[in-house]
Amino acid sequence: MEAKNINFSYEKKQVIYDISLKFDQGITALIGPNGSGKSTILKILSGQIKNYQGIIEYDHKDIKYLSISKKSRLLSYFNQREQIYGLISVRSIFEMSNIQNIDYFKYLDYFDLTDKLDLPFNQLSGGQQQVILVLAVLCEQTPYVYLDEPFNNLDPLYKESLVKLIKNSDQHFFIVDHDLDTLAILADNILLYKDGRIVESGSTEILNEDNLKKVFGTEFKIYQDDSGNKRLIQSLRV
Ligand SMILES: Nc1ncnc2c1ncn2[C@@H]1O[C@H](COP(=O)(O)OP(=O)(O)OP(=O)(O)O)[C@@H](O)[C@H]1O
């Protein structure tokens, strides 16, 4: 995927300023403050928002000219805030999204959720709902996967399981989330983002105290754990 010179406004309010990026392998994380436009850029790259300026290409073809069926085989998108399943059963959610007909029971088993299969969605806890919806998106097995806050609501064990699942997948992930420690472990490529612009990009090396202060306007301390993973600790000043 290559995005060239993307600009976008909601009515008169510009939220994306001249963004260009490429995303063809591994896991890319987009990190930035609330309201800076991260969800908006995810919606643009995944084809939900169409009235942007600039060009988005998949395999050198403009997304605007791809058929709906081609797009649905190419990319998938998750955003829990926009999902309303209510009384629909967990099984139906998988069957609706499982276009590749893969064995989704192994995913459910991995999260110890097999016994929820015939429950209505609204009888699951917030974290269980989140996991089911992310798993349903992964079942689509598209080469490109856009995840908006997939780690929201997840306890440490669910988070760890989801990190393993994503890391072991050969799909390309583009993830927006506020869980910086998890993104530091997971991502191959980081985009630091502020006020609708990418301010830094690179490996997890760019997650340093200066860059994070520049993006979030607050102090961070960074420690390395025993396995060499970065822990990003925000210093709260109250
Ligand atoms: N449908 C919409 N109509 C008008 N303005 C919108 C709409 N959606 C988002 N915005 C505005 O665009 C800006 C960027 O919103 P967006 O949801 O992309 O930010 P974000 O970085 O994902 O935020 P958060 O981290 O809080 O989820 C915000 O100022 C928001 O109020």
Ligand as a Chemical Component Dictionary entry (heavy atoms), coordinates in Angstrom:
data_LIG
# 
_chem_comp.id                   LIG 
_chem_comp.type                 NON-POLYMER 
_chem_comp.pdbx_formal_charge   0 
_chem_comp.three_letter_code    LIG 
# 
loop_
_chem_comp_atom.comp_id 
_chem_comp_atom.atom_id 
_chem_comp_atom.alt_atom_id 
_chem_comp_atom.type_symbol 
_chem_comp_atom.charge 
_chem_comp_atom.model_Cartn_x 
_chem_comp_atom.model_Cartn_y 
_chem_comp_atom.model_Cartn_z 
_chem_comp_atom.pdbx_ordinal 
LIG N1  N1  N 0 -17.414 12.120 11.657 1  
LIG C1  C1  C 0 -16.771 13.230 12.055 2  
LIG N2  N2  N 0 -17.266 14.452 11.751 3  
LIG C2  C2  C 0 -16.623 15.581 12.120 4  
LIG N3  N3  N 0 -15.464 15.587 12.815 5  
LIG C3  C3  C 0 -14.926 14.409 13.155 6  
LIG C4  C4  C 0 -15.556 13.166 12.797 7  
LIG N4  N4  N 0 -14.786 12.148 13.262 8  
LIG C5  C5  C 0 -13.741 12.722 13.882 9  
LIG N5  N5  N 0 -13.810 14.073 13.839 10 
LIG C6  C6  C 0 -12.844 15.038 14.373 11 
LIG O1  O1  O 0 -11.585 14.815 13.741 12 
LIG C7  C7  C 0 -10.518 14.916 14.682 13 
LIG C8  C8  C 0 -9.712  13.634 14.637 14 
LIG O2  O2  O 0 -10.521 12.559 15.115 15 
LIG P1  P1  P 0 -9.986  11.058 15.132 16 
LIG O3  O3  O 0 -11.087 10.196 15.668 17 
LIG O4  O4  O 0 -9.418  10.719 13.812 18 
LIG O5  O5  O 0 -8.785  11.180 16.190 19 
LIG P2  P2  P 0 -7.947  10.046 16.949 20 
LIG O6  O6  O 0 -6.520  10.482 16.867 21 
LIG O7  O7  O 0 -8.274  8.711  16.422 22 
LIG O8  O8  O 0 -8.480  10.213 18.437 23 
LIG P3  P3  P 0 -8.585  9.169  19.675 24 
LIG O9  O9  O 0 -7.168  8.759  20.019 25 
LIG O10 O10 O 0 -9.184  10.018 20.749 26 
LIG O11 O11 O 0 -9.450  8.036  19.249 27 
LIG C9  C9  C 0 -11.161 15.196 16.035 28 
LIG O12 O12 O 0 -11.045 16.581 16.277 29 
LIG C10 C10 C 0 -12.605 14.806 15.871 30 
LIG O13 O13 O 0 -13.463 15.615 16.629 31 
# 
loop_
_chem_comp_bond.comp_id 
_chem_comp_bond.atom_id_1 
_chem_comp_bond.atom_id_2 
_chem_comp_bond.value_order 
_chem_comp_bond.pdbx_ordinal 
LIG N1  C1  SING 1  
LIG C1  N2  SING 2  
LIG C1  C4  DOUB 3  
LIG N2  C2  DOUB 4  
LIG C2  N3  SING 5  
LIG N3  C3  DOUB 6  
LIG C3  C4  SING 7  
LIG C3  N5  SING 8  
LIG C4  N4  SING 9  
LIG N4  C5  DOUB 10 
LIG C5  N5  SING 11 
LIG N5  C6  SING 12 
LIG C6  O1  SING 13 
LIG C6  C10 SING 14 
LIG O1  C7  SING 15 
LIG C7  C8  SING 16 
LIG C7  C9  SING 17 
LIG C8  O2  SING 18 
LIG O2  P1  SING 19 
LIG P1  O3  DOUB 20 
LIG P1  O4  SING 21 
LIG P1  O5  SING 22 
LIG O5  P2  SING 23 
LIG P2  O6  DOUB 24 
LIG P2  O7  SING 25 
LIG P2  O8  SING 26 
LIG O8  P3  SING 27 
LIG P3  O9  DOUB 28 
LIG P3  O10 SING 29 
LIG P3  O11 SING 30 
LIG C9  O12 SING 31 
LIG C9  C10 SING 32 
LIG C10 O13 SING 33 
# 
